Amino acid sequence: MKILLVTKGTEVGGIAVSLLDFIDYLVSKGYEVDLISFDFTYGHIYQELKAKVNIVDRIRPLVLSELRLLKIGKGLLLQSAWYLVYKLFQGLGIPWKIYRSPKSTYDVAISYGNQRYSDRYVIDKVCSKKKLLWYHHGVYEPNRGQYKKDKKCFCKYNAIVAVSESCAKHLKDKLDDLTEIVTINNIINDDKIRNKGLIKDDNSREKKDLLNIVTVGRLTYEKGIDIAIETAKVLRDKGIEFVWQIVGDGIEKDSLSKLIKRYQLNEHILLVGEKENPYLYVADADIYVQTSRIEAHPLTIIEAIVLNKVIIASHIQANVDILQNGELGVTVPLDPTKIANHIEQCSINQELREQYIEATKKMDISKLNQITFKRIGDIIEME
């Protein structure tokens, strides 16, 4: 069986990590897998993908190839023409239409993401017997115009796969009459997480005598890193000795850096940037904190569970579900003072810390994966 995966980009993040694990599973089952990405980030994730699947990379428009006749400044002209044509189509609200269709026909085409590139492209440009949409966003709140366009597109999929029950609920509230909506959690590669967490790196903990708090996530509004900084200010003002390492990069880096400077938290908060191996930072944490505003299936929290960490997370449904209503960690409203109070409590109460750590050790990752594997097989093989 031949499967095409289409995604917007391969930048580091939860979707990229889950994509790698998804591809590993498909390949292990003997499926032939092609991949289209509209925006390759040529880092370690790209290299891993390239080693596993066939990357379909010749999908830019044929019209641009006609510029090969121009000898002077050909590269610059090609890039300029590409950009101008792309911006024109983007302005028309149809940027995916500029790309060519893949030459192959597929048994299954999967839009792995929901950025209104891959989902439209799969419907308009891909020839396949079956089409699936893998939905990774924690909410579904389109405006009226976008909702109308989404309905027109989504109804053409054989099924929509939501990566969590809370994610599925958001979709069903608005789209349940359009097509089948099923829940399939992300695959959890716990062996990889543990093995990478065991790697030692002296730079992963600069101040070993302080309470070590760690957060992993893109520096975006959805991930609530500004809330983490506000929380750090409360901790500092309480006189708590700590260092907070934030692993990740993103569009809000400059504004977050300014906020850290304004609160004079440079000695307490370290924006360590994007890391190929974030697990070693999580493994070295005393407390893992996630202050997200939106999550679908929070892989970073799952990774912290696998590494048996004390976890404090924002009280949103996806986090509540993963932490089993407080059994595996604390969920707290997005209030810096309340988050800081729970961090302080966990830092001084050893019995409480041990309670959460022991609970994480009992989570049966293998059982969760078996459910996921069966559901993936069922939906790919369904008639």
C-alpha positions as a Markdown table, in Angstrom:
| # | Residue | x | y | z |
|---|---|---|---|---|
| 1 | Met | 0.0 | 0.0 | 0.0 |
| 2 | Lys | 1.3 | 3.4 | -0.9 |
| 3 | Ile | 0.7 | 6.3 | 1.4 |
| 4 | Leu | 1.3 | 10.1 | 1.0 |
| 5 | Leu | 1.8 | 12.4 | 3.9 |
| 6 | Val | 1.4 | 16.1 | 3.4 |
| 7 | Thr | 2.5 | 18.6 | 6.0 |
| 8 | Lys | 3.1 | 22.4 | 6.1 |
| 9 | Gly | 6.6 | 22.3 | 7.6 |
| 10 | Thr | 9.2 | 20.3 | 9.5 |
| 11 | Glu | 10.3 | 22.8 | 12.1 |
| 12 | Val | 10.9 | 21.3 | 15.6 |
| 13 | Gly | 7.8 | 20.9 | 17.6 |
| 14 | Gly | 5.2 | 18.4 | 18.7 |
| 15 | Ile | 3.7 | 17.8 | 15.3 |
| 16 | Ala | 7.2 | 17.1 | 13.8 |
| 17 | Val | 8.0 | 14.7 | 16.6 |
| 18 | Ser | 4.7 | 12.9 | 16.2 |
| 19 | Leu | 5.2 | 12.8 | 12.4 |
| 20 | Leu | 8.5 | 11.0 | 12.9 |
| 21 | Asp | 7.0 | 8.4 | 15.2 |
| 22 | Phe | 4.0 | 8.0 | 12.8 |
| 23 | Ile | 6.3 | 7.4 | 9.9 |
| 24 | Asp | 8.4 | 4.9 | 11.9 |
| 25 | Tyr | 5.2 | 2.9 | 12.5 |
| 26 | Leu | 4.0 | 3.0 | 8.9 |
| 27 | Val | 7.4 | 1.9 | 7.6 |
| 28 | Ser | 7.6 | -0.9 | 10.2 |
| 29 | Lys | 4.3 | -2.2 | 8.8 |
| 30 | Gly | 5.6 | -2.3 | 5.3 |
| 31 | Tyr | 3.8 | 0.7 | 3.9 |
| 32 | Glu | 5.5 | 2.7 | 1.1 |
| 33 | Val | 5.5 | 6.3 | 2.3 |
| 34 | Asp | 6.0 | 9.5 | 0.4 |
| 35 | Leu | 6.2 | 12.9 | 2.1 |
| 36 | Ile | 5.4 | 16.4 | 0.8 |
| 37 | Ser | 6.3 | 19.4 | 3.0 |
| 38 | Phe | 5.8 | 23.0 | 1.8 |
| 39 | Asp | 8.4 | 24.5 | 4.1 |
| 40 | Phe | 11.3 | 22.2 | 4.9 |
| 41 | Thr | 13.5 | 23.3 | 7.8 |
| 42 | Tyr | 16.7 | 21.6 | 6.9 |
| 43 | Gly | 17.7 | 20.5 | 10.4 |
| 44 | His | 18.0 | 17.2 | 12.2 |
| 45 | Ile | 14.3 | 16.4 | 11.7 |
| 46 | Tyr | 14.6 | 16.8 | 7.9 |
| 47 | Gln | 17.7 | 14.5 | 7.9 |
| 48 | Glu | 15.7 | 11.9 | 9.9 |
| 49 | Leu | 12.8 | 12.1 | 7.5 |
| 50 | Lys | 15.0 | 11.9 | 4.5 |
| 51 | Ala | 16.4 | 8.6 | 5.8 |
| 52 | Lys | 13.0 | 7.1 | 6.3 |
| 53 | Val | 10.7 | 8.1 | 3.4 |
| 54 | Asn | 10.7 | 9.3 | -0.2 |
| 55 | Ile | 10.5 | 13.1 | -0.1 |
| 56 | Val | 8.6 | 14.5 | -3.1 |
| 57 | Asp | 10.2 | 17.9 | -3.7 |
| 58 | Arg | 9.4 | 18.9 | -7.3 |
| 59 | Ile | 6.0 | 20.4 | -6.7 |
| 60 | Arg | 6.7 | 24.1 | -7.5 |
| 61 | Pro | 4.8 | 25.5 | -10.4 |
| 62 | Leu | 5.7 | 24.6 | -14.0 |
| 63 | Val | 5.4 | 28.2 | -15.1 |
| 64 | Leu | 8.6 | 29.1 | -13.2 |
| 65 | Ser | 10.6 | 26.6 | -15.1 |
| 66 | Glu | 10.1 | 28.7 | -18.2 |
| 67 | Leu | 12.4 | 31.3 | -16.7 |
| 68 | Arg | 15.3 | 28.9 | -17.3 |
| 69 | Leu | 15.6 | 30.6 | -20.7 |
| 70 | Leu | 16.9 | 33.7 | -18.9 |
| 71 | Lys | 20.7 | 33.5 | -18.4 |
| 72 | Ile | 21.5 | 36.6 | -16.4 |
| 73 | Gly | 20.5 | 36.5 | -12.8 |
| 74 | Lys | 18.5 | 33.3 | -13.3 |
| 75 | Gly | 18.5 | 32.3 | -9.6 |
| 76 | Leu | 17.4 | 35.7 | -8.4 |
| 77 | Leu | 14.7 | 36.0 | -11.1 |
| 78 | Leu | 13.4 | 32.5 | -10.2 |
| 79 | Gln | 13.2 | 33.3 | -6.6 |
| 80 | Ser | 11.6 | 36.7 | -7.2 |
| 81 | Ala | 9.0 | 35.2 | -9.6 |
| 82 | Trp | 8.2 | 32.4 | -7.2 |
| 83 | Tyr | 7.7 | 34.9 | -4.3 |
| 84 | Leu | 5.5 | 37.2 | -6.4 |
| 85 | Val | 3.3 | 34.5 | -7.8 |
| 86 | Tyr | 3.0 | 32.9 | -4.3 |
| 87 | Lys | 2.0 | 36.2 | -2.7 |
| 88 | Leu | -0.6 | 36.7 | -5.4 |
| 89 | Phe | -2.2 | 33.3 | -4.7 |
| 90 | Gln | -1.9 | 33.9 | -1.0 |
| 91 | Gly | -3.7 | 37.2 | -1.4 |
| 92 | Leu | -6.5 | 35.3 | -3.2 |
| 93 | Gly | -6.7 | 32.8 | -0.2 |
| 94 | Ile | -5.6 | 29.8 | -2.3 |
| 95 | Pro | -1.8 | 29.5 | -1.8 |
| 96 | Trp | -1.8 | 25.7 | -2.2 |
| 97 | Lys | -3.0 | 26.0 | -5.8 |
| 98 | Ile | 0.3 | 27.3 | -6.9 |
| 99 | Tyr | 1.9 | 23.9 | -6.3 |
| 100 | Arg | 1.9 | 21.0 | -8.8 |
| 101 | Ser | 0.2 | 17.7 | -8.2 |
| 102 | Pro | 2.4 | 14.7 | -7.3 |
| 103 | Lys | 2.9 | 12.3 | -10.2 |
| 104 | Ser | 2.0 | 9.2 | -8.3 |
| 105 | Thr | -1.4 | 7.9 | -7.4 |
| 106 | Tyr | -1.9 | 6.7 | -3.8 |
| 107 | Asp | -4.0 | 4.3 | -1.8 |
| 108 | Val | -4.1 | 6.8 | 1.1 |
| 109 | Ala | -3.3 | 10.5 | 1.3 |
| 110 | Ile | -3.0 | 12.1 | 4.7 |
| 111 | Ser | -3.0 | 15.7 | 5.5 |
| 112 | Tyr | -0.8 | 15.7 | 8.6 |
| 113 | Gly | -1.7 | 19.0 | 10.1 |
| 114 | Asn | -4.3 | 21.7 | 9.8 |
| 115 | Gln | -2.7 | 24.8 | 8.5 |
| 116 | Arg | -5.0 | 25.2 | 5.5 |
| 117 | Tyr | -2.2 | 24.3 | 3.2 |
| 118 | Ser | -1.9 | 20.6 | 3.4 |
| 119 | Asp | -5.6 | 19.9 | 3.9 |
| 120 | Arg | -6.6 | 21.9 | 0.8 |
| 121 | Tyr | -3.7 | 20.5 | -1.2 |
| 122 | Val | -4.7 | 16.9 | -0.5 |
| 123 | Ile | -8.3 | 17.5 | -1.7 |
| 124 | Asp | -7.4 | 19.6 | -4.8 |
| 125 | Lys | -4.1 | 18.2 | -6.0 |
| 126 | Val | -3.7 | 14.6 | -4.9 |
| 127 | Cys | -5.1 | 11.5 | -6.6 |
| 128 | Ser | -5.8 | 8.8 | -4.0 |
| 129 | Lys | -8.4 | 6.2 | -3.1 |
| 130 | Lys | -8.8 | 7.5 | 0.4 |
| 131 | Lys | -8.1 | 10.8 | 2.1 |
| 132 | Leu | -7.6 | 11.4 | 5.8 |
| 133 | Leu | -7.1 | 14.6 | 7.8 |
| 134 | Trp | -5.0 | 14.4 | 10.9 |
| 135 | Tyr | -6.0 | 17.3 | 13.1 |
| 136 | His | -3.5 | 18.5 | 15.8 |
| 137 | His | -4.9 | 21.8 | 17.1 |
| 138 | Gly | -6.4 | 22.1 | 20.6 |
| 139 | Val | -9.3 | 24.3 | 19.5 |
| 140 | Tyr | -11.4 | 24.9 | 16.5 |
| 141 | Glu | -12.7 | 28.5 | 16.4 |
| 142 | Pro | -12.8 | 29.6 | 12.7 |
| 143 | Asn | -14.5 | 32.9 | 11.7 |
| 144 | Arg | -17.6 | 32.6 | 9.6 |
| 145 | Gly | -15.8 | 32.9 | 6.3 |
| 146 | Gln | -13.2 | 30.4 | 7.2 |
| 147 | Tyr | -15.7 | 28.0 | 8.6 |
| 148 | Lys | -17.6 | 28.0 | 5.3 |
| 149 | Lys | -14.4 | 27.1 | 3.4 |
| 150 | Asp | -13.4 | 24.5 | 6.0 |
| 151 | Lys | -16.8 | 22.7 | 5.6 |
| 152 | Lys | -16.4 | 22.7 | 1.9 |
| 153 | Cys | -13.0 | 21.0 | 2.2 |
| 154 | Phe | -13.5 | 18.8 | 5.3 |
| 155 | Cys | -16.6 | 17.1 | 3.9 |
| 156 | Lys | -14.5 | 15.6 | 1.1 |
| 157 | Tyr | -12.3 | 13.6 | 3.6 |
| 158 | Asn | -13.2 | 10.0 | 4.3 |
| 159 | Ala | -12.5 | 10.8 | 8.0 |
| 160 | Ile | -10.9 | 13.4 | 10.3 |
| 161 | Val | -8.5 | 12.1 | 12.9 |
| 162 | Ala | -8.3 | 14.2 | 16.1 |
| 163 | Val | -5.2 | 13.5 | 18.3 |
| 164 | Ser | -7.2 | 13.7 | 21.6 |
| 165 | Glu | -10.7 | 13.4 | 22.9 |
| 166 | Ser | -10.8 | 17.1 | 23.8 |
| 167 | Cys | -9.7 | 18.0 | 20.2 |
| 168 | Ala | -12.3 | 15.7 | 18.8 |
| 169 | Lys | -15.0 | 17.4 | 20.9 |
| 170 | His | -14.1 | 20.8 | 19.5 |
| 171 | Leu | -14.5 | 19.4 | 15.9 |
| 172 | Lys | -17.6 | 17.4 | 16.6 |
| 173 | Asp | -19.4 | 20.5 | 18.0 |
| 174 | Lys | -19.1 | 22.1 | 14.6 |
| 175 | Leu | -18.4 | 19.4 | 12.0 |
| 176 | Asp | -20.0 | 16.2 | 13.2 |
| 177 | Asp | -22.5 | 16.2 | 10.4 |
| 178 | Leu | -19.8 | 16.5 | 7.7 |
| 179 | Thr | -17.7 | 13.3 | 8.0 |
| 180 | Glu | -16.5 | 10.7 | 10.5 |
| 181 | Ile | -14.4 | 12.1 | 13.3 |
| 182 | Val | -12.3 | 9.7 | 15.3 |
| 183 | Thr | -9.7 | 10.0 | 18.1 |
| 184 | Ile | -6.2 | 8.5 | 17.6 |
| 185 | Asn | -3.6 | 9.7 | 20.1 |
| 186 | Asn | 0.0 | 10.3 | 19.0 |
| 187 | Ile | 2.4 | 7.4 | 19.3 |
| 188 | Ile | 4.7 | 7.7 | 22.3 |
| 189 | Asn | 8.2 | 6.5 | 21.7 |
| 190 | Asp | 9.1 | 6.0 | 25.4 |
| 191 | Asp | 12.3 | 4.1 | 24.7 |
| 192 | Lys | 13.6 | 7.0 | 22.6 |
| 193 | Ile | 12.6 | 9.5 | 25.3 |
| 194 | Arg | 14.3 | 7.6 | 28.1 |
| 195 | Asn | 17.5 | 6.9 | 26.1 |
| 196 | Lys | 17.9 | 10.5 | 25.1 |
| 197 | Gly | 17.1 | 11.6 | 28.6 |
| 198 | Leu | 20.0 | 9.5 | 29.9 |
| 199 | Ile | 22.5 | 11.4 | 27.8 |
| 200 | Lys | 24.7 | 13.6 | 30.0 |
| 201 | Asp | 25.4 | 17.2 | 29.1 |
| 202 | Asp | 27.0 | 19.6 | 31.6 |
| 203 | Asn | 25.3 | 22.5 | 29.9 |
| 204 | Ser | 21.8 | 21.3 | 30.6 |
| 205 | Arg | 21.9 | 22.5 | 34.2 |
| 206 | Glu | 24.1 | 25.6 | 34.7 |
| 207 | Lys | 23.3 | 26.1 | 38.4 |
| 208 | Lys | 23.1 | 22.7 | 40.1 |
| 209 | Asp | 22.4 | 24.0 | 43.6 |
| 210 | Leu | 19.2 | 25.8 | 42.6 |
| 211 | Leu | 15.6 | 24.5 | 42.1 |
| 212 | Asn | 15.6 | 23.6 | 38.4 |
| 213 | Ile | 12.4 | 24.3 | 36.5 |
| 214 | Val | 12.1 | 23.3 | 32.9 |
| 215 | Thr | 9.6 | 24.2 | 30.2 |
| 216 | Val | 9.7 | 22.9 | 26.6 |
| 217 | Gly | 7.7 | 24.6 | 23.8 |
| 218 | Arg | 7.6 | 27.0 | 20.9 |
| 219 | Leu | 7.9 | 30.6 | 21.9 |
| 220 | Thr | 4.4 | 31.5 | 20.7 |
| 221 | Tyr | 1.2 | 32.9 | 22.3 |
| 222 | Glu | -0.4 | 29.5 | 22.4 |
| 223 | Lys | 2.3 | 28.0 | 24.6 |
| 224 | Gly | 1.9 | 30.7 | 27.2 |
| 225 | Ile | 5.6 | 31.4 | 27.9 |
| 226 | Asp | 4.7 | 34.9 | 29.0 |
| 227 | Ile | 2.7 | 33.3 | 31.8 |
| 228 | Ala | 5.8 | 31.3 | 32.8 |
| 229 | Ile | 7.8 | 34.6 | 33.0 |
| 230 | Glu | 5.2 | 36.3 | 35.1 |
| 231 | Thr | 5.3 | 33.2 | 37.4 |
| 232 | Ala | 9.0 | 33.4 | 37.6 |
| 233 | Lys | 8.7 | 37.0 | 38.8 |
| 234 | Val | 6.3 | 35.9 | 41.6 |
| 235 | Leu | 8.8 | 33.2 | 42.6 |
| 236 | Arg | 11.7 | 35.7 | 42.7 |
| 237 | Asp | 9.7 | 38.1 | 44.7 |
| 238 | Lys | 8.9 | 35.3 | 47.2 |
| 239 | Gly | 12.7 | 34.9 | 47.7 |
| 240 | Ile | 12.8 | 31.4 | 46.1 |
| 241 | Glu | 16.1 | 30.4 | 44.7 |
| 242 | Phe | 15.6 | 28.8 | 41.2 |
| 243 | Val | 16.6 | 28.7 | 37.6 |
| 244 | Trp | 14.0 | 28.3 | 34.9 |
| 245 | Gln | 15.2 | 26.8 | 31.6 |
| 246 | Ile | 12.9 | 27.3 | 28.6 |
| 247 | Val | 13.7 | 25.1 | 25.7 |
| 248 | Gly | 12.4 | 26.2 | 22.3 |
| 249 | Asp | 12.4 | 29.0 | 19.7 |
| 250 | Gly | 9.7 | 31.0 | 18.0 |
| 251 | Ile | 8.2 | 34.3 | 16.8 |
| 252 | Glu | 7.8 | 35.7 | 20.3 |
| 253 | Lys | 11.5 | 35.3 | 21.3 |
| 254 | Asp | 12.3 | 39.1 | 21.1 |
| 255 | Ser | 9.2 | 40.2 | 23.1 |
| 256 | Leu | 9.8 | 37.5 | 25.7 |
| 257 | Ser | 13.4 | 38.5 | 26.1 |
| 258 | Lys | 12.3 | 42.1 | 26.6 |
| 259 | Leu | 9.9 | 40.9 | 29.3 |
| 260 | Ile | 12.6 | 39.0 | 31.1 |
| 261 | Lys | 14.9 | 42.0 | 31.0 |
| 262 | Arg | 12.1 | 44.3 | 32.2 |
| 263 | Tyr | 11.4 | 42.1 | 35.2 |
| 264 | Gln | 15.2 | 41.7 | 35.8 |
| 265 | Leu | 14.9 | 38.0 | 35.6 |
| 266 | Asn | 18.0 | 37.3 | 33.5 |
| 267 | Glu | 19.7 | 35.4 | 36.3 |
| 268 | His | 16.6 | 33.2 | 36.8 |
| 269 | Ile | 15.2 | 32.5 | 33.3 |
| 270 | Leu | 17.3 | 31.0 | 30.5 |
| 271 | Leu | 16.0 | 30.9 | 27.0 |
| 272 | Val | 18.2 | 28.1 | 25.9 |
| 273 | Gly | 16.8 | 27.9 | 22.3 |
| 274 | Glu | 15.8 | 25.0 | 20.1 |
| 275 | Lys | 17.6 | 21.8 | 21.0 |
| 276 | Glu | 18.0 | 18.6 | 19.1 |
| 277 | Asn | 17.7 | 16.7 | 22.4 |
| 278 | Pro | 15.3 | 18.5 | 24.8 |
| 279 | Tyr | 14.8 | 15.3 | 26.8 |
| 280 | Leu | 18.1 | 15.8 | 28.7 |
| 281 | Tyr | 16.8 | 19.1 | 30.0 |
| 282 | Val | 13.5 | 17.5 | 31.1 |
| 283 | Ala | 15.3 | 14.6 | 32.6 |
| 284 | Asp | 17.4 | 17.0 | 34.7 |
| 285 | Ala | 14.4 | 19.1 | 35.9 |
| 286 | Asp | 13.2 | 19.1 | 39.5 |
| 287 | Ile | 9.8 | 20.4 | 38.3 |
| 288 | Tyr | 8.5 | 20.4 | 34.8 |
| 289 | Val | 6.0 | 23.3 | 34.1 |
| 290 | Gln | 3.8 | 23.8 | 31.1 |
| 291 | Thr | 1.8 | 27.0 | 30.9 |
| 292 | Ser | 0.1 | 26.5 | 27.6 |
| 293 | Arg | -3.1 | 28.3 | 26.6 |
| 294 | Ile | -3.9 | 25.7 | 24.0 |
| 295 | Glu | -2.9 | 22.0 | 23.6 |
| 296 | Ala | -4.2 | 19.2 | 21.5 |
| 297 | His | -2.3 | 16.1 | 22.7 |
| 298 | Pro | 0.6 | 17.6 | 24.8 |
| 299 | Leu | 3.6 | 15.5 | 23.9 |
| 300 | Thr | 6.0 | 17.5 | 26.1 |
| 301 | Ile | 3.9 | 16.6 | 29.2 |
| 302 | Ile | 3.8 | 13.0 | 28.1 |
| 303 | Glu | 7.6 | 13.1 | 27.8 |
| 304 | Ala | 7.9 | 14.5 | 31.3 |
| 305 | Ile | 5.6 | 11.6 | 32.5 |
| 306 | Val | 7.9 | 9.1 | 30.8 |
| 307 | Leu | 10.9 | 10.7 | 32.5 |
| 308 | Asn | 9.1 | 10.5 | 35.9 |
| 309 | Lys | 9.0 | 14.3 | 36.6 |
| 310 | Val | 6.9 | 16.3 | 39.0 |
| 311 | Ile | 4.6 | 18.2 | 36.6 |
| 312 | Ile | 2.6 | 21.4 | 36.9 |
| 313 | Ala | 0.5 | 22.4 | 33.9 |
| 314 | Ser | -2.2 | 24.8 | 32.9 |
| 315 | His | -5.8 | 23.7 | 33.6 |
| 316 | Ile | -6.9 | 23.1 | 30.1 |
| 317 | Gln | -8.8 | 20.0 | 29.0 |
| 318 | Ala | -6.0 | 18.3 | 27.1 |
| 319 | Asn | -3.6 | 18.7 | 30.1 |
| 320 | Val | -6.3 | 17.5 | 32.6 |
| 321 | Asp | -6.9 | 14.4 | 30.5 |
| 322 | Ile | -3.2 | 13.5 | 30.1 |
| 323 | Leu | -2.5 | 14.1 | 33.9 |
| 324 | Gln | -5.6 | 11.9 | 34.7 |
| 325 | Asn | -7.4 | 14.6 | 36.6 |
| 326 | Gly | -4.5 | 15.3 | 39.0 |
| 327 | Glu | -3.2 | 11.7 | 39.5 |
| 328 | Leu | 0.0 | 12.3 | 37.5 |
| 329 | Gly | 0.5 | 16.0 | 38.2 |
| 330 | Val | -1.0 | 19.3 | 39.1 |
| 331 | Thr | -3.2 | 21.4 | 36.8 |
| 332 | Val | -3.6 | 25.0 | 37.7 |
| 333 | Pro | -5.5 | 28.0 | 36.3 |
| 334 | Leu | -3.4 | 30.3 | 34.1 |
| 335 | Asp | -2.7 | 32.6 | 37.1 |
| 336 | Pro | 1.0 | 33.3 | 37.8 |
| 337 | Thr | 0.5 | 33.6 | 41.6 |
| 338 | Lys | -1.4 | 30.2 | 41.7 |
| 339 | Ile | 1.2 | 28.5 | 39.5 |
| 340 | Ala | 4.0 | 29.9 | 41.7 |
| 341 | Asn | 2.3 | 28.7 | 44.9 |
| 342 | His | 2.1 | 25.2 | 43.5 |
| 343 | Ile | 5.8 | 25.3 | 42.4 |
| 344 | Glu | 6.7 | 26.4 | 45.9 |
| 345 | Gln | 4.6 | 23.7 | 47.5 |
| 346 | Cys | 6.1 | 21.0 | 45.3 |
| 347 | Ser | 9.7 | 22.3 | 45.9 |
| 348 | Ile | 9.4 | 22.0 | 49.7 |
| 349 | Asn | 7.1 | 19.0 | 50.1 |
| 350 | Gln | 9.2 | 15.9 | 49.4 |
| 351 | Glu | 6.3 | 13.5 | 50.1 |
| 352 | Leu | 4.1 | 15.2 | 47.5 |
| 353 | Arg | 6.9 | 15.1 | 45.0 |
| 354 | Glu | 7.4 | 11.4 | 45.6 |
| 355 | Gln | 3.7 | 10.8 | 45.2 |
| 356 | Tyr | 3.6 | 12.3 | 41.7 |
| 357 | Ile | 6.8 | 10.6 | 40.7 |
| 358 | Glu | 5.6 | 7.2 | 41.7 |
| 359 | Ala | 2.3 | 7.8 | 39.9 |
| 360 | Thr | 4.1 | 8.5 | 36.6 |
| 361 | Lys | 6.0 | 5.2 | 36.9 |
| 362 | Lys | 2.7 | 3.3 | 36.8 |
| 363 | Met | 1.5 | 4.8 | 33.5 |
| 364 | Asp | 1.3 | 2.0 | 31.0 |
| 365 | Ile | 2.7 | 3.5 | 27.8 |
| 366 | Ser | 2.7 | 0.2 | 26.0 |
| 367 | Lys | -1.0 | -0.2 | 26.5 |
| 368 | Leu | -1.7 | 3.3 | 25.2 |
| 369 | Asn | 0.4 | 2.6 | 22.1 |
| 370 | Gln | -1.3 | -0.6 | 21.4 |
| 371 | Ile | -4.6 | 1.2 | 21.3 |
| 372 | Thr | -3.1 | 3.8 | 19.0 |
| 373 | Phe | -1.6 | 1.2 | 16.7 |
| 374 | Lys | -4.9 | -0.6 | 16.3 |
| 375 | Arg | -6.8 | 2.6 | 15.5 |
| 376 | Ile | -4.2 | 3.6 | 12.9 |
| 377 | Gly | -4.4 | 0.2 | 11.2 |
| 378 | Asp | -8.2 | 0.3 | 11.3 |
| 379 | Ile | -8.5 | 3.7 | 9.6 |
| 380 | Ile | -5.8 | 3.1 | 7.0 |
| 381 | Glu | -7.2 | -0.3 | 6.0 |
| 382 | Met | -10.9 | 0.7 | 6.2 |
| 383 | Glu | -12.9 | 0.4 | 3.0 |
